[in-house]
Amino acid sequence: MKQNVQLVVIDGQGGSLGKALVGAIKKTFSQIDVLGIGTNSMAASAMLKSGADTIATGENPVIVACRNADLIVGPLGILTSDALHGEITPAMAVAIAQSKAHKILIPISKCNVTIVGIQEAPLSAMIDFTLEEIKRFLDSTMPSR
């Protein structure tokens, strides 16, 4: 597997989703460095406690990380200005949306956006789906041997 992947997890509010994502990613893909970016310090701290290699907080770290990320993981709301109770600024949403990174978005429906055709599932199932998608991404970027 490609080991120099720039994987960024973005979360806000209390950071429970980010914490769960980082923990599962590090358990499954221990060779990958994970940058956890919280829209607030509580979210960043939660990701650090669950194994993020590096953390940052706020708008500018999101913007900077999106320039070099290969993979961005987070709730659907990170693409929507003012989502996560106003924690996602317009500049953050634009930086994430315009990033060339592959985005894996968890359809948590707390951002006033509904995607038709997506089944509701428990968080644990969504984490499993996310890990499967990360594996597909890594497999597709791995050089042929």
Order of alpha helices (4+ residues) and beta strands (2+ residues): beta-alpha-beta-alpha-beta-alpha-beta-alpha-alpha-beta-alpha
